[in-house]
């Protein structure tokens, strides 16, 4: 809490000094901000400097002392930059004095720094970088990469011919015109609609977070929220989610009855066939486990440990985990097919309760978020390739991926008559509208009962 005085607190003086007592490596002298309060001084480096030949020490003010022989526009740019430094610290001094707060020169500098940080946060790229830092610090590497991709493309756009003089923009400048130009910029580079959808949804999320923190104003919101906002930017025009990725329950049963085989011949064929069979079995198990456990994502599946499996009061085995993407908490009664898959993994991977169930991750090798992310990226590529092989061998036309299992889970429940709201709860969706994206087109009282419809 600020302290006040019985008398009016004096204001610190702020001035720009050409610091001739210090010479930089190139022979120039630096400019410093000098704050004086109650005979105490605080000097702040500006990062700006000038060669002595361009300085006339007969003048007291820097505006006049910088010789006109200093080439333009460098002279004018230097003066403008120095005025900005001077203004920031004078504003801080005036704020503290106006609030009648007891302060010294150092506290004026601190106050100005707070203002500078807030000004930086109110700019788009600086704020995205702040969000990325927070995600990386909390281990959300996947999300941070999505925001990093957005930032990189915005940097490229802002520094392009569309806006060559800027290195960042305020949120108020992120207008519909800005968004249309950004879309044109990316489309000209051949960016697909799926990527455009991802980038603009992420940018919209950034804007929403900024409004929540008071860094952007709702009146400047450039995205369409309802049909009345017909002149605002419509992110849904990139929506590619109508392409169905679910397979039928009969096709899932084909996967269940699939027996992995390999027919390589020649040198080392026995070893090659064993590796091929093992990979196909792993892909099959991952797909079916995801299908029977609420469409669990590959990242969450790979992160499951034996300690996440517990027995409830009715003797049922339950899987309890937190979805990494949303933070949603799940407690799922395990069905027999899923339990059989865990039993098949146990002899291969169990080495204590904190062992990973599927053995995709290794406690000794994958410790940092980056190591885990790289490992998951490598293995999911292998698994999806193996799933496509399985699909081709058993006659499923749709390309199989781990994500197809999640869609198929939702569609199978819906076709069994389970209400969309129950499916939404079982998948951890915030709204039924999100769940509807997963459901195929066709003309329970509890989530546990809903899962029985899969059998």
ZICORGI-V345015 format. One record per residue. N is the residue number from 1. PHI is phi in degrees with one decimal (* if undefined). PSI is psi in whole degrees, -180 to 180 (none if undefined). Layout:
N/PHI/PSI + N/PHI/PSI
This chain:
1/*/136 + 2/-67.6/144 + 3/-99.5/142 + 4/-116.6/162 + 5/-107.8/165 + 6/-74.1/-25 + 7/-109.3/168 + 8/-68.2/126 + 9/-68.8/132 + 10/-72.6/161 + 11/-100.6/138 + 12/-69.8/150 + 13/-96.6/144 + 14/-129.3/130 + 15/-148.9/159 + 16/-94.9/129 + 17/-113.3/138 + 18/-89.6/106 + 19/-86.2/82 + 20/-72.7/-14 + 21/-74.9/-7 + 22/-125.8/129 + 23/-114.8/128 + 24/-80.1/172 + 25/-61.1/-31 + 26/-87.7/2 + 27/95.1/-3 + 28/-87.0/166 + 29/-109.8/143 + 30/-83.1/157 + 31/-96.2/138 + 32/-127.3/149 + 33/-88.8/125 + 34/-108.6/118 + 35/-107.6/126 + 36/-122.3/129 + 37/-151.0/124 + 38/51.5/46 + 39/67.9/9 + 40/-104.9/144 + 41/-121.2/150 + 42/-136.2/126 + 43/-106.7/135 + 44/-119.8/126 + 45/-73.2/136 + 46/-98.0/-18 + 47/82.3/2 + 48/-103.4/148 + 49/-149.6/172 + 50/-152.8/141 + 51/-73.2/145 + 52/-56.1/-32 + 53/-65.5/-17 + 54/-99.8/10 + 55/-117.1/129 + 56/-108.6/102 + 57/-75.9/4 + 58/-77.3/-15 + 59/-101.7/146 + 60/-90.1/-30 + 61/-92.7/141 + 62/-66.0/-29 + 63/-61.5/-41 + 64/-85.0/-30 + 65/-74.0/-25 + 66/-74.7/112 + 67/-62.0/148 + 68/-72.6/-9 + 69/-74.8/-13 + 70/-69.5/120 + 71/-57.9/141 + 72/-85.5/150 + 73/-87.1/9 + 74/-58.8/-41 + 75/-62.7/-48 + 76/-66.1/-40 + 77/-63.7/-38 + 78/-65.5/-43 + 79/-63.4/-43 + 80/-62.0/-43 + 81/-64.0/-43 + 82/-66.0/-38 + 83/-62.2/-38 + 84/-63.5/-44 + 85/-62.0/-44 + 86/-64.2/-42 + 87/-64.3/-42 + 88/-58.7/-45 + 89/-79.3/-31 + 90/-67.2/-41 + 91/-61.0/-41 + 92/-64.8/-42 + 93/-63.2/-42 + 94/-67.2/-37 + 95/-63.6/-47 + 96/-64.5/-42 + 97/-68.6/-41 + 98/-64.1/-31 + 99/-84.3/-1 + 100/56.6/40 + 101/-91.5/136 + 102/-66.6/126 + 103/-155.9/167 + 104/-127.4/-174 + 105/-62.7/-39 + 106/-63.6/-37 + 107/-71.9/-27 + 108/-64.5/-44 + 109/-61.6/-41 + 110/-64.0/-42 + 111/-61.6/-42 + 112/-65.5/-38 + 113/-64.3/-39 + 114/-61.3/-42 + 115/-64.5/-39 + 116/-65.4/-42 + 117/-62.3/-43 + 118/-64.6/-39 + 119/-64.5/-39 + 120/-66.2/-41 + 121/-64.0/-27 + 122/-79.9/5 + 123/-104.9/148 + 124/-60.9/-57 + 125/-65.3/-40 + 126/-62.9/-38 + 127/-71.3/-39 + 128/-62.2/-41 + 129/-62.8/-37 + 130/-64.2/-41 + 131/-64.8/-42 + 132/-60.9/-44 + 133/-59.7/-43 + 134/-63.9/-39 + 135/-66.6/-45 + 136/-64.0/-38 + 137/-66.1/-31 + 138/-98.2/10 + 139/82.0/10 + 140/-88.8/67 + 141/-63.7/-41 + 142/-57.7/-49 + 143/-62.8/-39 + 144/-63.0/-35 + 145/-67.4/-37 + 146/-63.0/-45 + 147/-69.9/-33 + 148/-65.8/-42 + 149/-61.0/-44 + 150/-59.9/-48 + 151/-60.2/-44 + 152/-60.4/-41 + 153/-71.8/-33 + 154/-67.8/-40 + 155/-59.6/-46 + 156/-60.8/-40 + 157/-70.1/-47 + 158/-64.3/-34 + 159/-89.6/3 + 160/-80.2/-175 + 161/-63.8/-19 + 162/-65.5/-33 + 163/-153.3/66 + 164/-70.0/-18 + 165/-91.2/-1 + 166/-111.6/154 + 167/-120.9/-3 + 168/-165.9/166 + 169/-134.5/150 + 170/-76.2/157 + 171/-60.0/-33 + 172/-64.4/-20 + 173/-88.3/-8 + 174/-83.5/78 + 175/-96.8/177 + 176/-60.4/-39 + 177/-61.6/-43 + 178/-60.5/-46 + 179/-65.8/-40 + 180/-63.5/-40 + 181/-66.8/-38 + 182/-64.9/-41 + 183/-61.8/-46 + 184/-60.8/-42 + 185/-59.4/-46 + 186/-73.6/-39 + 187/-62.1/-37 + 188/-64.4/-23 + 189/-91.2/4 + 190/83.9/19 + 191/-69.4/130 + 192/-74.5/162 + 193/-60.9/-37 + 194/-61.6/-40 + 195/-72.3/-40 + 196/-59.1/-44 + 197/-58.8/-45 + 198/-62.9/-45 + 199/-63.8/-45 + 200/-75.3/-31 + 201/-66.9/-38 + 202/-67.5/-42 + 203/-63.0/-39 + 204/-63.0/-40 + 205/-63.3/-39 + 206/-60.5/-46 + 207/-63.1/-41 + 208/-63.4/-41 + 209/-64.5/-41 + 210/-64.5/-39 + 211/-64.2/-42 + 212/-61.7/-31 + 213/-94.4/4 + 214/77.8/16 + 215/-92.9/-17 + 216/-133.2/156 + 217/-103.8/143 + 218/-59.9/-32 + 219/-65.5/-20 + 220/-93.6/3 + 221/-62.4/119 + 222/-95.0/-3 + 223/-96.7/147 + 224/-71.1/131 + 225/-108.2/-27 + 226/-154.5/179 + 227/-64.2/-24 + 228/-72.6/-18 + 229/-88.7/48 + 230/-67.1/-18 + 231/-93.7/-1 + 232/-93.2/171 + 233/-74.6/129 + 234/-104.1/105 + 235/-69.4/-29 + 236/-67.5/-12 + 237/-66.3/-18 + 238/-93.0/3 + 239/-62.0/117 + 240/-112.8/17 + 241/-79.3/-6 + 242/-74.6/-14 + 243/-71.3/119 + 244/-77.4/137 + 245/-119.7/10 + 246/-86.6/153 + 247/-113.3/165 + 248/-76.3/166 + 249/-64.0/-34 + 250/-64.5/-39 + 251/-67.1/-35 + 252/-62.7/-40 + 253/-66.1/-32 + 254/-62.3/-40 + 255/-65.7/-39 + 256/-62.2/-36 + 257/-90.1/-3 + 258/-66.6/130 + 259/-111.6/113 + 260/-61.3/133 + 261/-139.0/160 + 262/-141.9/143 + 263/-125.1/28 + 264/-65.8/146 + 265/-127.5/169 + 266/95.3/-164 + 267/-57.1/136 + 268/58.4/22 + 269/-61.9/-36 + 270/-62.6/-45 + 271/-67.4/-43 + 272/-63.3/-41 + 273/-66.7/-38 + 274/-64.2/-41 + 275/-65.6/-42 + 276/-63.2/-45 + 277/-63.3/-43 + 278/-62.2/-41 + 279/-68.0/-42 + 280/-65.2/-39 + 281/-65.3/-40 + 282/-62.6/-44 + 283/-62.1/-44 + 284/-59.7/-49 + 285/-62.7/-41 + 286/-64.6/-44 + 287/-61.3/-50 + 288/-68.5/-37 + 289/-63.1/-44 + 290/-61.0/-42 + 291/-61.4/-43 + 292/-86.1/-7 + 293/-121.0/52 + 294/70.0/23 + 295/68.3/34 + 296/-54.7/138 + 297/-70.1/161 + 298/-62.4/-40 + 299/-61.5/-45 + 300/-69.8/-38 + 301/-62.1/-46 + 302/-65.9/-23 + 303/-90.3/-5 + 304/-66.9/138 + 305/-119.2/162 + 306/-63.4/-25 + 307/-69.2/-15 + 308/-79.7/-9 + 309/-100.8/120 + 310/-132.7/168 + 311/-110.2/128 + 312/-86.6/-178 + 313/-66.3/-19 + 314/-94.0/3 + 315/86.2/7 + 316/-85.6/143 + 317/-81.2/129 + 318/-120.6/143 + 319/-103.7/123 + 320/-119.4/125 + 321/-155.0/167 + 322/-112.2/125 + 323/-69.5/125 + 324/-66.6/-32 + 325/-70.0/-40 + 326/-116.7/-15 + 327/81.1/5 + 328/-68.4/142 + 329/-100.1/136 + 330/-126.2/142 + 331/-135.2/107 + 332/-118.2/130 + 333/-73.4/124 + 334/-77.7/128 + 335/-83.1/162 + 336/-55.8/-44 + 337/-59.3/-39 + 338/-68.7/-40 + 339/-63.4/-37 + 340/-63.9/-37 + 341/-66.9/-42 + 342/-62.1/-41 + 343/-63.5/-33 + 344/-72.0/-31 + 345/-79.3/-30 + 346/-53.4/-48 + 347/-63.6/-23 + 348/-90.5/-28 + 349/-124.3/-16 + 350/-75.3/123 + 351/-147.6/47 + 352/113.4/161 + 353/-63.6/-25 + 354/-90.2/10 + 355/-72.3/147 + 356/-74.4/135 + 357/-63.2/-45 + 358/-94.8/-3 + 359/67.6/14 + 360/-71.6/-40 + 361/-102.4/152 + 362/-125.2/129 + 363/-59.9/-33 + 364/-81.9/-32 + 365/-97.0/-28 + 366/-118.9/87 + 367/-105.9/-43 + 368/-87.8/158 + 369/-56.5/-36 + 370/-68.6/-43 + 371/-61.6/-41 + 372/-65.6/-45 + 373/-61.2/-45 + 374/-63.9/-40 + 375/-64.1/-46 + 376/-63.6/-39 + 377/-62.5/-41 + 378/-66.6/-47 + 379/-72.0/-38 + 380/-65.6/-31 + 381/-63.9/-42 + 382/-64.8/-46 + 383/-62.1/-45 + 384/-65.7/-36 + 385/-64.3/-42 + 386/-68.2/-36 + 387/-64.8/-37 + 388/-64.2/-38 + 389/-62.1/-44 + 390/-60.4/-47 + 391/-58.7/-42 + 392/-66.0/-38 + 393/-71.4/-30 + 394/-106.1/7 + 395/81.1/32 + 396/-94.8/121 + 397/-70.9/-38 + 398/-71.1/137 + 399/-63.8/123 + 400/-81.3/138 + 401/-143.0/170 + 402/-62.0/-30 + 403/-71.2/-29 + 404/-61.5/-34 + 405/-61.2/-40 + 406/-66.0/-44 + 407/-63.7/-41 + 408/-66.9/-37 + 409/-57.5/-50 + 410/-64.0/-45 + 411/-66.5/-39 + 412/-63.4/-41 + 413/-64.1/-42 + 414/-64.7/-41 + 415/-68.4/-23 + 416/-83.7/2 + 417/92.5/8 + 418/-73.0/136 + 419/-63.1/146 + 420/-59.3/-36 + 421/-62.7/-37 + 422/-70.1/-41 + 423/-61.4/-42 + 424/-59.1/-43 + 425/-65.7/-39 + 426/-69.9/-25 + 427/-96.1/-8 + 428/79.2/22 + 429/-78.8/147 + 430/-75.0/-31 + 431/-137.9/159 + 432/-69.5/-23 + 433/-63.2/-37 + 434/-67.5/-42 + 435/-61.7/-36 + 436/-59.2/-28 + 437/-62.8/-33 + 438/-79.1/-18 + 439/-88.5/138 + 440/-72.7/167 + 441/-92.8/127 + 442/-169.2/136 + 443/-86.6/none + 444/*/108 + 445/-67.0/-33 + 446/-134.1/161 + 447/-64.8/-38 + 448/-57.5/-46 + 449/-65.5/-33 + 450/-60.8/-38 + 451/-63.0/-29 + 452/-61.7/-23 + 453/-67.2/-13 + 454/-78.6/-22 + 455/-80.2/none
